[in-house]
Amino acid sequence: MTDVLRGTDFVAGLPEHACAAREEAILEAVQAGHVAPISWVPVYSQLDERRATFLVSADALRIGDAEDSVRVNASARTTQRIADLIECAMLTTRLCDLVWEQATVRIPPCIGAPDASMANTSRMLEHHRRLEEQVAGRTGLIENVGKHWVLTNRLADRPDRAANYGWFDPGAAHRYGQHTLWQPLGLAHNPDHVDYSQVVRLVRRRCTVDGAERDLHEVMTDPALAGLVSSEGPLRVLRLPGVPEEAWLAARPKERAGRAPEEV
């Protein structure tokens, strides 16, 4: 990281309305290292006798520093680009379920009005502050920090869509698998949609299966292992369709593929 960037100052400098410039500003902040330290928390999965450990961010991505940071909203397109930058992947519904089941800090969803202002920067900041009140300084694996952009095989036939999932709540109106939640797996949005509820939570590309280090993408596509990370069987969609890997990222040495920094 170069100069220190306060999260509140960063958000104050963003356009009020969602736009490409706001998405680029968030991406550039991540690329410059202006991200609060990320705690990567082990999330455990078991499939018959197979056991895996995935490292998921304890909280949503926060722009700023350790003393002053703000959870930002981002489109699915920007989320995929951030995942590429820090050598991570987008979540799956299975991983989201595991995060909820293993969360040490559970809070109710901070649901706001779904009106014309829901993508505004002021709503982003309002959602962050409401989360701060609910979390109340507690640390560990936190859920519900927002809705998550996820990978699903349904995107293979809908490359113009993005998939979201989350907001677990025993009193919610929908059931998906074993859980009730306000946002079941849905493809209502395009890759550039953003609103106050859509945060950035990622999983590291490196994981362990039965004690051996593996690339998450290998696990996602392996018929014998995919159930550890997917509720749909082997995944055919490993990144958001229509978002090509940047040329400089594709050119990285293969031995670095899937690695993420301990802290960004």
C-alpha positions in Angstrom: 0.0 0.0 0.0 1.2 3.5 -0.8 -0.7 6.5 0.7 -3.2 5.8 3.4 -6.8 6.2 2.3 -9.6 6.6 4.8 -12.7 4.7 3.9 -15.0 7.6 4.7 -13.0 9.9 2.5 -13.0 7.4 -0.3 -16.8 7.0 -0.2 -17.3 10.8 0.0 -15.4 11.2 -3.2 -17.5 8.7 -5.2 -20.3 9.7 -7.5 -23.7 9.6 -5.7 -25.3 7.5 -8.5 -24.1 4.1 -9.6 -22.0 4.3 -12.7 -19.0 2.9 -14.5 -16.7 5.5 -12.9 -17.7 4.4 -9.4 -17.0 0.8 -10.2 -13.6 1.7 -11.7 -12.8 3.8 -8.6 -13.5 0.7 -6.4 -11.4 -1.5 -8.6 -8.5 0.9 -8.7 -8.6 1.2 -4.9 -8.3 -2.5 -4.6 -5.5 -2.6 -7.1 -3.6 0.1 -5.2 -3.9 -1.8 -2.0 -6.4 0.5 -0.3 -8.2 -2.4 1.3 -8.7 -3.0 5.1 -6.9 -6.1 6.2 -8.8 -9.2 5.1 -9.2 -12.0 7.6 -9.4 -15.4 5.8 -11.4 -17.8 7.9 -11.5 -21.5 7.4 -14.9 -22.9 6.3 -15.2 -26.7 6.5 -17.1 -29.0 4.2 -17.6 -32.8 4.2 -18.8 -35.1 1.5 -18.9 -38.7 2.7 -15.4 -39.4 3.8 -13.9 -36.4 1.9 -13.1 -33.3 3.9 -12.2 -29.8 2.6 -11.2 -26.5 4.0 -12.0 -23.3 2.1 -10.7 -19.8 3.1 -13.5 -17.2 3.0 -13.3 -13.6 3.9 -14.6 -13.1 7.4 -16.5 -9.9 6.3 -17.4 -8.1 3.2 -14.6 -6.3 1.3 -13.9 -2.9 2.9 -12.1 0.0 1.2 -9.9 2.1 3.5 -7.4 1.1 6.3 -7.6 -0.8 9.6 -8.9 2.3 11.4 -11.4 3.7 8.9 -13.0 1.5 6.2 -16.3 1.1 4.5 -18.0 -2.0 3.0 -18.5 -1.2 -0.6 -21.2 -2.3 -3.1 -20.1 -3.7 -6.4 -21.6 -5.2 -9.5 -21.0 -8.9 -10.3 -18.6 -7.8 -13.1 -16.5 -5.7 -10.7 -16.6 -8.5 -8.1 -15.2 -11.0 -10.6 -12.4 -8.5 -11.5 -11.6 -8.0 -7.8 -11.5 -11.8 -7.4 -8.9 -11.9 -10.2 -6.8 -9.2 -8.7 -6.5 -11.0 -5.3 -6.4 -14.5 -6.7 -9.8 -15.6 -5.4 -13.1 -16.9 -6.7 -16.7 -15.9 -6.4 -18.8 -18.0 -3.9 -21.3 -20.7 -4.7 -24.6 -21.2 -2.9 -23.0 -24.2 -1.1 -20.2 -22.0 0.2 -22.7 -19.4 1.3 -24.7 -22.0 3.2 -21.6 -23.2 4.9 -20.7 -19.6 5.9 -24.1 -19.1 7.4 -23.9 -22.5 9.3 -20.4 -21.8 10.6 -20.7 -18.1 11.2 -19.6 -17.0 14.7 -21.4 -13.7 14.4 -24.9 -13.9 13.0 -26.9 -10.7 12.4 -30.3 -10.1 10.7 -30.2 -8.8 7.2 -30.1 -5.0 7.0 -33.0 -4.7 4.5 -33.8 -1.3 3.1 -36.4 0.1 0.7 -36.1 -1.2 -2.9 -36.6 2.2 -4.4 -34.9 4.4 -7.1 -32.2 5.4 -4.6 -31.1 1.8 -3.7 -27.9 2.0 -5.8 -26.8 5.4 -4.5 -23.6 5.8 -2.7 -25.5 7.3 0.3 -27.4 4.0 0.6 -24.1 2.1 0.4 -22.8 4.1 3.4 -26.1 3.8 5.2 -26.0 0.0 4.8 -22.5 -0.1 6.1 -23.3 1.9 9.2 -26.3 -0.3 9.9 -24.1 -3.4 9.7 -21.6 -1.7 12.1 -24.3 -1.2 14.6 -25.4 -4.9 14.3 -21.9 -6.3 14.5 -21.0 -4.1 17.4 -17.3 -4.7 17.3 -17.5 -8.5 17.3 -15.0 -10.4 15.2 -15.0 -13.8 13.5 -16.9 -15.1 10.5 -19.8 -12.7 10.0 -23.1 -13.2 8.2 -25.4 -11.5 7.0 -23.2 -8.8 5.6 -25.3 -8.6 2.5 -26.2 -10.6 -0.6 -23.5 -12.4 -2.5 -22.7 -12.7 -6.2 -22.3 -16.5 -6.8 -21.3 -19.0 -9.5 -24.0 -21.4 -10.8 -24.3 -23.6 -13.8 -27.5 -21.7 -14.7 -25.2 -18.9 -16.0 -24.0 -21.2 -18.8 -27.2 -20.7 -20.6 -27.6 -17.1 -19.5 -24.3 -15.3 -20.1 -26.2 -11.9 -20.0 -27.1 -12.5 -16.3 -25.5 -12.5 -12.9 -26.6 -14.7 -10.0 -27.1 -13.6 -6.4 -28.0 -15.3 -3.2 -28.2 -14.7 0.5 -29.8 -12.8 3.4 -30.5 -15.9 5.6 -33.4 -15.4 8.0 -35.5 -18.1 9.8 -38.5 -15.9 9.1 -37.8 -15.3 5.4 -40.2 -16.0 2.6 -38.1 -18.4 0.6 -36.5 -21.8 1.1 -33.4 -22.9 -0.9 -32.1 -26.3 0.1 -32.1 -26.5 3.9 -32.2 -22.8 4.6 -34.8 -20.0 4.5 -33.6 -16.7 3.1 -34.8 -13.6 1.4 -32.7 -14.0 -1.7 -32.8 -17.6 -3.1 -30.6 -18.2 -6.1 -31.7 -15.7 -8.7 -30.7 -14.5 -12.1 -32.8 -11.3 -12.2 -29.9 -8.9 -12.6 -27.4 -8.3 -15.4 -23.6 -8.3 -14.6 -23.6 -4.5 -14.1 -26.4 -4.3 -11.6 -25.5 -2.9 -8.2 -27.5 -1.9 -5.1 -26.9 -1.3 -1.4 -27.3 -5.0 -0.6 -24.7 -6.4 -3.0 -21.3 -6.7 -1.2 -18.1 -8.4 -2.2 -17.2 -11.6 -0.4 -14.7 -14.0 -1.9 -13.0 -17.4 -1.4 -9.4 -18.0 -1.9 -8.4 -20.1 -4.9 -6.2 -22.3 -2.7 -8.0 -24.8 -0.5 -7.2 -28.2 1.0 -8.9 -31.5 0.4 -8.1 -34.4 2.7 -5.1 -32.4 3.9 -3.6 -31.8 0.4 -3.5 -28.4 -1.2 -5.7 -28.0 -4.2 -6.9 -25.3 -6.7 -10.5 -24.5 -6.0 -11.3 -24.7 -9.7 -10.1 -28.3 -9.8 -12.4 -29.1 -6.9 -15.3 -27.4 -8.5 -15.0 -29.4 -11.7 -14.1 -32.8 -10.2 -17.1 -35.2 -10.2 -15.8 -36.8 -7.0 -15.1 -33.6 -5.2 -17.5 -31.0 -6.5 -20.1 -31.7 -3.9 -17.8 -30.2 -1.3 -18.3 -26.8 -2.8 -21.3 -27.1 -5.1 -25.0 -28.1 -4.6 -25.3 -28.5 -8.4 -22.7 -31.2 -9.1 -19.6 -30.3 -11.1 -19.5 -26.7 -12.0 -19.2 -25.6 -15.7 -19.1 -21.9 -14.8 -15.9 -21.0 -12.9 -16.1 -17.2 -13.4 -18.7 -14.7 -14.4 -19.5 -15.1 -18.1 -18.5 -12.2 -20.3 -15.7 -11.1 -18.0 -12.4 -12.2 -19.6 -9.4 -12.6 -17.5 -7.1 -9.6 -17.9 -4.2 -10.3 -20.1 -1.6 -9.6 -17.5 -3.4 -11.9 -15.0 -3.5 -14.7 -17.6 0.2 -14.3 -18.1 1.1 -15.0 -14.5 3.3 -18.0 -13.9 1.2 -21.1 -13.4 2.8 -21.8 -10.1 1.2 -18.6 -8.8 -2.3 -19.4 -10.1 -4.8 -19.5 -7.3 -2.7 -17.9 -4.7 -4.0 -15.0 -2.7 -2.1 -12.7 -0.3 -2.5 -13.3 3.4 -3.5 -9.6 3.7 -4.4 -7.0 1.1 
